[in-house]
Amino acid sequence: MNKVVLTGIKPTGIPHIGNYFGAIRPAIEMSNNPEYDGYFFIADYHALNFIKDPNELKELTKLVACTWLACGLDPKKVVFYRQSSVPEVTELNWILNNVTSKGLMNRAHAYKASVDRAISEGKDPDFYVNMGLYCYPILMAADILLYNTKLVPVGLDQKQHVEMARDIAKSFNKTFGYTFVVPSELISEDVAVVPGIDGSNKMSKSHGNVIPLFCSEEELKKYIMSIKTDSTPVGDPKSVECTLFKLYRLFATEQECMKMAAKYQAGIGWAEAKNELFIAANNYLKPMREKYNYYMSHYDEVLAILEAGEKKARKVAKETLQRARTAIGL
């Protein structure tokens, strides 16, 4: 029997190339593994903690759905759905609330960070805390447990949420008898860390140093030409540890990287190096960009894919929820 692997995608911003190489591509590669049953969901309920504009939430949900399909997610191989279209998750969320201690929620990193921020600003400790933020890990546990998930691919910053889901599952099983599969986190040791265009070590939307994944060719060139470089003149060797070469390596083949490394050693100029990066990046991104633009303008096809995935997701969700309801006496 295959292991269920579940990935949640929060629609809270425009994806950039750091998201693609760090999370999207590895997840899609895993979805092609015949040993796994993949569940990919758009976490629109989770997004409510951050987005208060209904039109923005709709647009970002559309954008995220189109992004994953354009990047190669195959809905025939995975279950691809919107969290909010599976109402069983909210009922299970409430059931799990009743076996989850407040002390466990008090240890959640996001909650503690919000409290620390408020205190540092001289405000009430709970100034930035709503119950959606506070109970966020319980809803995430419901997302995970509802589909008999065994593995949840996460970065180190999300590891705690899977640990909490595991604790909640164990608590429920101990109280009411074995009901839920106990999940584990799956942390890749070789997750790509994409440098920012400002020369920093990590591309991050909060730092404003990103390259949007599906910007136009003209915009892509502008972003690349704006990448910070040092004052090493033309003719002098350049370090392959610079931002330009690190980005080039993401888009190029091993053979192309070897040839480019030789050019760096020979003293390529920064303008030429940026142009070479643009060519490599554009060649890599263009097919995905075209698919993305197609899906964005044919969103009815995307909705049909999501609705088909939601039917599959609900079939499993109903079975799991019924086990939980029976276990607790409902």
Stockholm file with secondary structure:
# STOCKHOLM 1.0

chainA/1-330         MNKVVLTGIKPTGIPHIGNYFGAIRPAIEMSNNPEYDGYFFIADYHALNFIKDPNELKELTKLVACTWLACGLDPKKVVFYRQSSVPEVTELNWILNNVTSKGLMNRAHAYKASVDRAISEGKDPDFYVNMGLYCYPILMAADILLYNTKLVPVGLDQKQHVEMARDIAKSFNKTFGYTFVVPSELISEDVAVVPGIDGSNKMSKSHGNVIPLFCSEEELKKYIMSIKTDSTPVGDPKSVECTLFKLYRLFATEQECMKMAAKYQAGIGWAEAKNELFIAANNYLKPMREKYNYYMSHYDEVLAILEAGEKKARKVAKETLQRARTAIGL
#=GR chainA/1-330 SS CCEEEEEEECCSSCCBHHHIIIIIHHHHHHHTCTTEEEEEEECHHHHTTTCCCHHHHHHHHHHHHHHHHHTTCCTTTEEEEEGGGCTHHHHHHHHHHTTCCHHHHHTCHHHHHHHHHHHHTTSCTTTTCCHHHHTHHHHHHHHHHTTTCCEEECCGGGHHHHHHHHHHHHHHHHHHCSCSCCCEEECCTTCCCCCCTTSCSSCCGGGTCCCBTTCCHHHHHHHHHTCCCCCCCTTSCCCTTSHHHHHHHHHSCHHHHHHHHHHHHHTCCHHHHHHHHHHHHHHHHHHHHHHHHHHHHCHHHHHHHHHHHHHHHHHHHHHHHHHHHHHHTC
#=GC SS_cons         CCEEEEEEECCSSCCBHHHIIIIIHHHHHHHTCTTEEEEEEECHHHHTTTCCCHHHHHHHHHHHHHHHHHTTCCTTTEEEEEGGGCTHHHHHHHHHHTTCCHHHHHTCHHHHHHHHHHHHTTSCTTTTCCHHHHTHHHHHHHHHHTTTCCEEECCGGGHHHHHHHHHHHHHHHHHHCSCSCCCEEECCTTCCCCCCTTSCSSCCGGGTCCCBTTCCHHHHHHHHHTCCCCCCCTTSCCCTTSHHHHHHHHHSCHHHHHHHHHHHHHTCCHHHHHHHHHHHHHHHHHHHHHHHHHHHHCHHHHHHHHHHHHHHHHHHHHHHHHHHHHHHTC
//
